[in-house]
């Protein structure tokens, strides 16, 4: 039986993130909310052999939402439409690719959408993958490479891809955004030759590290995280920190930040209060404070949005995507093979 703490956390993540995106997106057009929900152009496309390694693709048409988007539309180029790549929430324990956030707004803005499923921690445990969190992280990278390999067929501009995710999906999106390019130019597999770089990344209430010591320094009552390593007691997590630290440092967004990382948008539902107990520790804005500071120190554009946040350039969050998707990511992609 799954530990009660993890089941409750995954359920709460889903409800929290769904409401938070609606609140933060800046959508005020009633016709968008009442419209019939778009259906995928391609559904359950396999990017791997596991039943969870599937994705949905939604093809954009000509943009029609200029009145609702302050920074304008993002029309297709001769290379195709820009793309939003969405990773669902659920603590890596549950969740589904259906109804990705911003779907209608993206399609009406001329942005195609991919939403992925991925192997969950129970799937990784059953397959003997250690640490178990490797499975959802690596699936996100493989799915992005697969999508880029279909760019011609799906009319996608592979130089204009934005990452999006909530909670654990947001962690995966940040990991993917900050990780060195995982393209293998010498691979016999054309999918593995594709880049994992992105034009920008936007996340809701993401965790930003799996270091138990840092998490407790930032959020003293945090108990989230041990399940990523098949541990269900935070004290055991702390005791095994030194053993796990090489993987943690190599795979935590906070540890991976460098000056060549893409522009980042972090949204949280409450203001940060570093070092203080939080009402909802896994989704605390304290996770965003040090990441925002580090990004800014490295010269990476970052918008850290929470109630009362100063200097937010894009209060309508999707405008952040449209602003950055207008600029092709040519310099950071490997040369075609």
C-alpha positions in Angstrom: 0.0 0.0 0.0 1.3 3.5 -0.8 2.2 5.5 2.3 -0.7 7.9 3.2 1.6 11.0 3.2 2.5 10.4 -0.5 -1.1 9.7 -1.6 -2.4 12.9 0.1 0.4 15.0 -1.3 -0.2 13.9 -4.9 -3.9 14.6 -4.6 -3.4 18.0 -3.1 -0.8 18.9 -5.7 -3.4 18.2 -8.5 -6.1 20.4 -7.0 -3.7 23.1 -5.9 -2.0 23.5 -9.3 -5.2 23.4 -11.3 -6.7 26.2 -9.4 -3.5 28.2 -9.3 -3.0 28.1 -13.0 -6.5 29.4 -13.6 -5.9 32.2 -11.1 -2.6 33.2 -12.5 -3.0 32.9 -16.2 -4.8 36.2 -16.7 -7.6 34.6 -18.7 -10.6 36.8 -18.5 -12.4 36.0 -21.8 -15.6 34.0 -21.0 -15.6 32.5 -24.5 -12.4 30.7 -23.7 -13.8 29.2 -20.5 -17.1 28.1 -22.1 -15.6 26.7 -25.3 -15.5 23.0 -26.0 -12.2 21.7 -24.8 -9.8 21.0 -27.7 -9.0 17.4 -28.6 -5.5 16.2 -29.5 -4.5 16.1 -33.1 -2.5 13.0 -32.2 -3.3 11.0 -29.0 -1.2 8.5 -27.1 1.8 8.8 -29.4 4.5 6.4 -28.0 8.0 7.8 -27.4 9.1 4.7 -25.5 8.1 1.1 -24.8 6.4 1.6 -21.4 2.7 2.2 -21.3 3.2 5.5 -19.6 5.7 6.8 -22.2 3.1 8.4 -24.4 2.2 12.0 -25.3 -0.6 14.0 -26.9 0.0 16.6 -29.6 -2.2 19.5 -30.3 -1.6 21.3 -33.7 -2.0 25.1 -33.6 -3.6 27.0 -36.4 -3.3 30.7 -37.3 -3.3 32.8 -34.1 -6.6 34.5 -33.2 -6.0 35.9 -29.6 -4.3 39.2 -30.1 -6.9 41.1 -28.1 -6.1 38.9 -25.0 -2.4 38.8 -25.2 -0.6 42.0 -24.4 2.7 41.1 -26.1 1.1 40.0 -29.4 0.8 36.7 -31.3 3.5 34.3 -32.2 2.9 33.3 -35.8 4.5 30.3 -37.4 7.7 30.8 -39.4 8.9 28.8 -42.4 10.1 26.3 -39.9 6.7 25.7 -38.4 4.8 26.7 -35.2 6.4 27.3 -31.8 5.6 24.7 -29.2 4.7 24.5 -25.5 6.0 21.2 -23.9 3.9 20.4 -20.8 4.8 18.1 -17.9 1.9 17.3 -15.5 2.0 17.5 -11.7 1.4 14.7 -9.1 4.5 14.3 -7.1 5.9 11.8 -9.7 3.4 9.4 -8.1 0.2 10.1 -10.1 -1.3 12.5 -12.7 -2.1 12.5 -16.4 -1.3 14.4 -19.5 -5.0 15.3 -20.2 -6.0 18.9 -20.2 -2.6 20.6 -20.1 -2.6 24.1 -18.6 -2.9 27.0 -21.1 -4.0 24.7 -23.9 -6.7 26.8 -25.3 -4.7 30.0 -24.9 -1.7 28.5 -26.6 -3.6 27.2 -29.6 -5.4 30.5 -30.1 -2.1 32.2 -29.9 -0.5 30.1 -32.6 1.5 27.8 -30.3 1.2 24.1 -30.7 1.2 21.9 -27.5 2.6 18.6 -26.4 1.6 17.1 -23.1 3.4 14.0 -21.8 2.8 11.1 -19.5 5.9 9.5 -18.0 6.9 6.6 -15.8 6.0 7.3 -12.2 8.0 6.3 -9.1 6.0 3.1 -8.6 6.8 2.1 -12.2 10.5 2.8 -11.6 10.4 0.8 -8.4 8.9 -2.2 -10.2 11.6 -1.9 -12.9 14.4 -1.7 -10.3 15.5 1.8 -11.4 17.6 3.5 -8.7 17.1 6.2 -7.7 13.5 5.9 -8.8 13.2 9.6 -9.7 15.5 9.0 -12.7 12.6 7.5 -14.6 10.3 10.6 -14.7 13.3 12.9 -15.3 14.8 10.9 -18.1 11.4 10.4 -19.7 10.9 14.2 -19.9 14.2 14.5 -21.8 13.4 11.6 -24.2 10.0 12.9 -24.9 11.4 16.3 -25.8 13.9 14.7 -28.1 11.2 12.6 -29.7 9.1 15.6 -30.4 12.0 17.5 -32.0 12.5 14.4 -34.2 8.9 14.9 -35.5 9.3 18.6 -36.1 8.9 18.3 -39.9 6.0 16.0 -39.8 4.2 18.0 -37.1 5.1 21.4 -38.4 7.0 22.4 -35.3 9.8 25.0 -35.2 12.3 23.1 -33.1 14.2 26.4 -32.3 11.1 27.8 -30.5 10.1 25.3 -27.7 9.0 26.4 -24.2 8.8 24.1 -21.2 6.0 24.2 -18.7 5.1 22.2 -15.6 3.5 22.3 -12.1 4.9 21.0 -8.8 6.9 17.9 -9.6 6.3 18.5 -13.3 7.7 21.9 -12.7 10.8 20.4 -11.1 11.2 18.2 -14.2 10.8 21.2 -16.5 13.5 23.1 -14.6 15.8 20.1 -14.5 15.4 19.8 -18.3 15.9 23.5 -18.8 19.1 23.8 -16.7 20.7 20.4 -17.6 23.5 20.4 -20.2 22.2 19.4 -23.6 21.6 15.7 -23.7 21.9 15.4 -27.4 24.3 12.7 -28.6 25.5 13.7 -32.1 27.2 10.3 -32.6 24.1 8.2 -31.8 22.7 5.8 -34.4 19.3 6.7 -33.0 18.0 9.9 -34.7 15.9 10.8 -31.6 19.0 10.8 -29.3 20.7 13.2 -31.7 18.1 15.8 -31.0 18.7 18.7 -28.5 17.1 19.0 -25.1 17.5 22.8 -25.0 14.5 25.2 -24.6 13.7 28.8 -25.4 12.3 29.4 -21.9 10.7 27.6 -19.0 7.7 28.5 -16.8 6.7 26.6 -13.7 4.0 26.7 -11.0 4.9 25.9 -7.4 7.9 23.8 -8.3 10.3 22.1 -5.9 13.8 23.2 -6.9 16.1 20.8 -5.0 16.1 17.2 -3.6 18.8 18.1 -1.0 17.1 17.3 2.4 19.4 19.6 4.2 18.7 22.6 2.0 15.0 21.9 2.1 14.9 21.9 5.8 17.0 25.1 5.9 14.6 26.9 3.6 11.4 25.2 5.0 11.8 23.8 8.5 8.6 21.7 8.4 9.2 20.2 4.9 8.8 16.4 4.7 8.6 16.2 0.9 11.2 14.4 -1.1 12.3 11.1 0.3 9.9 9.2 -2.0 12.0 10.1 -4.9 14.6 7.7 -3.5 12.1 5.1 -2.3 12.4 6.4 1.3 9.3 7.4 3.3 10.9 8.9 6.4 12.6 12.3 6.3 15.0 11.3 9.1 16.2 8.4 7.0 16.6 10.8 4.1 18.8 13.1 6.1 20.9 10.2 7.3 21.5 9.0 3.8 22.2 12.5 2.4 25.9 12.0 1.9 25.4 8.8 0.0 22.7 10.4 -2.2 24.4 13.8 -2.6 26.2 13.1 -5.9 22.9 12.3 -7.6 21.1 15.1 -5.9 23.6 17.7 -6.9 23.7 16.4 -10.5 19.9 16.5 -10.8 18.6 19.3 -8.7 17.6 22.5 -10.7 19.2 24.7 -8.0 22.5 22.9 -8.4 22.4 22.9 -12.2 22.0 26.7 -12.9 24.6 28.2 -15.2 24.7 31.4 -17.2 23.6 29.8 -20.5 20.2 28.7 -19.0 16.9 29.8 -20.6 14.7 32.6 -19.3 12.7 31.4 -16.3 9.3 32.2 -14.8 8.5 30.9 -11.3 5.0 31.3 -9.9 3.9 30.6 -6.3 0.6 31.2 -4.6 2.0 32.7 -1.4 4.9 35.1 -0.6 8.2 33.5 0.6 9.3 33.6 4.2 12.7 31.9 4.3 13.5 29.7 7.3 9.9 29.7 8.6 7.4 26.9 8.7 5.0 26.9 5.8 1.3 26.0 5.5 2.0 24.0 2.3 5.7 23.1 2.4 6.0 21.2 -0.9 4.7 24.3 -2.8 6.2 27.1 -0.8 7.7 30.1 -2.5 10.8 29.5 -0.4 11.8 27.0 -3.0 12.0 29.8 -5.5 14.0 32.4 -3.5 17.5 30.9 -3.9 16.8 29.8 -7.5 15.8 33.3 -8.5 18.8 34.8 -6.7 21.2 32.3 -8.4 19.7 32.9 -11.8 20.0 36.6 -11.4 23.6 36.3 -10.2 24.4 34.3 -13.4 22.7 36.9 -15.6 19.8 34.7 -16.5 16.4 36.4 -17.0 14.1 35.4 -14.2 10.6 36.5 -13.2 9.7 35.4 -9.6 6.0 35.9 -9.2 4.0 35.6 -6.0 1.3 37.8 -4.4 2.9 41.2 -3.9 6.0 40.4 -5.9 7.8 43.4 -7.1 9.0 44.0 -10.7 7.0 41.3 -12.5 7.2 42.2 -16.2 4.5 39.7 -17.3 1.6 39.6 -14.8 -0.4 37.7 -17.6 1.8 34.7 -17.5 1.4 33.4 -21.0 2.8 36.7 -22.3 6.2 35.5 -21.0 6.0 32.5 -23.3 5.0 34.5 -26.3 7.7 37.1 -25.7 10.4 34.4 -25.7 9.0 32.2 -28.4 9.4 35.0 -30.9 13.2 34.6 -30.7 14.5 31.4 -32.2 17.0 29.4 -30.1 19.5 28.9 -32.8 22.8 29.5 -31.0 22.1 26.9 -28.3 21.1 24.0 -30.6 23.6 21.6 -32.0 24.3 21.8 -35.7 22.1 19.5 -37.9 23.6 16.1 -38.6 
